[in-house]
Amino acid sequence: MVGRVPGCADGRVTLDLVAPRSARPAGTRAASGPMDPLLEERARANWKVANEWVRARAEAELKDGLFQVPLPEVIPEDATIMVIRVSAPGRPLAAIGWLPVTERVRDPGAASATFPAPWERTSSSWRD
C-alpha cells in the first residue's frame, strides 16, 4: 500500500485491516437464552473476542510525506476496511482515513499499488 500525506513530512503510518460490525468472530460461545446459568461467564469470555475488529496490522515510516506499508500476503476474508492512521512528532493523530478492501487490494500484486489519499474520503459510518 503506497500513499502520501499532504502537509505531513515525517512520522509513522499504521494500517489496520478491520472487520465490519456485522462480522461474527470465531471463538464466541452462544448463550442458550437470558436464563442461561452460564450467561455472565459466557459474556465475559466473549467480550474480548467479540470486540476485536482488527484482523491484521502493519506499520511503516512516513518520509517526505510518502509511505509504503506492506500488506499481509493473505488478507483475512472478513476484513473489509483499511483504516490508515498517521502520527507525527508532536501530533499523535496527524491524519486518519479509510479505504474499502476490494478485490484489487486482495490481489497479491496490489501491495505496490498507489491509492488516492484516504484522508480525502470521509464518512461517519466507516465500519459498515
LOVEX-772092 format. One record per residue (C-alpha): x, y, z. Coordinates in steps of 0.25 Angstrom, whole numbers, plus 2048, in hexadecimal, padded with zeros to 3 digits. Each point is the difference from the previous one (the first is absolute). Example, Ala and Ser with C-alpha at 12.3 -4.5 7.8 and 13.67 -1.06 7.14 Angstrom:
% residues 2
8317EE81F 80680E7FE 
//
This chain:
% residues 128
800800800 80680D7FB 7FB80E804 80380E803 7FC80980C 7FF80F7FB 80580980B 8077F6808 80F7FD7FD 8057F5809 7F97F780A 7FA7F2802 7F57F97F8 7F77F5806 7F77F87F7 7F67F8806 7F77F67F8 7F3800807 7F37F7800 7F38077FF 7F780180D 7F77F57FA 80B7F6800 7FF7F480A 80E7FD805 8047F1801 8017FB80F 7F4807806 7F77F7808 7F18027FF 7F780080C 7F37F7800 7F880C804 7FE80B80A 7FF7F680B 80C7F87FD 8077FE80D 80E8027F9 7FB80D7F9 80A809808 80C7F67FE 7FD7FF7F1 7FE8107FF 80E802807 8077F57F7 7F98067F3 80380F803 80F8017FC 7FD7F77F3 7F38077FC 80680E802 80D7FD7F8 7FE8067F2 80E8017FB 8047F47F8 80E8047FC 80980C802 80C8057F9 80980C803 80A8087F8 80880E801 7FB80C7F9 80B8077F9 7FE80D7F8 7F17FE800 8017F27FA 7FE7F2805 8007F27FC 7F97F6809 8027F17FD 7F27F9800 7FF7F2805 8027F57F6 7F27FB804 7F680A803 7F57FB80A 7F37FD7F9 7F8808809 80980C800 7F880A7F7 80680D805 80E806800 80280B80B 80C8087FE 80680980C 80B8097FF 80880580C 80B80B7FF 80980780A 7F7808809 7F47FB7F9 7FB7F2806 7F58007F5 8048087F4 7F77FA7F7 7F67F47FF 7F97FA7F4 7FA7F37FA 7FE7F97F4 7F77F47FD 8087F27FE 7FD7FD7F1 8047F57F7 80B8097FB 80580080E 7FF7F1802 8087FE7F3 80E7FC805 80680A7F6 7F980B806 80980280B 80880B7F8 7F38067FA 7FE80F802 7F3804806 7FA80E802 80380780D 7F67F9809 7FE80C809 7F98077F5 7F57F7801 7F780180D 7F47F9805 7FA7FF80E 7FD7F17FE 80D7FB7FB 7FE7F3808 7F47FB7F7 
//
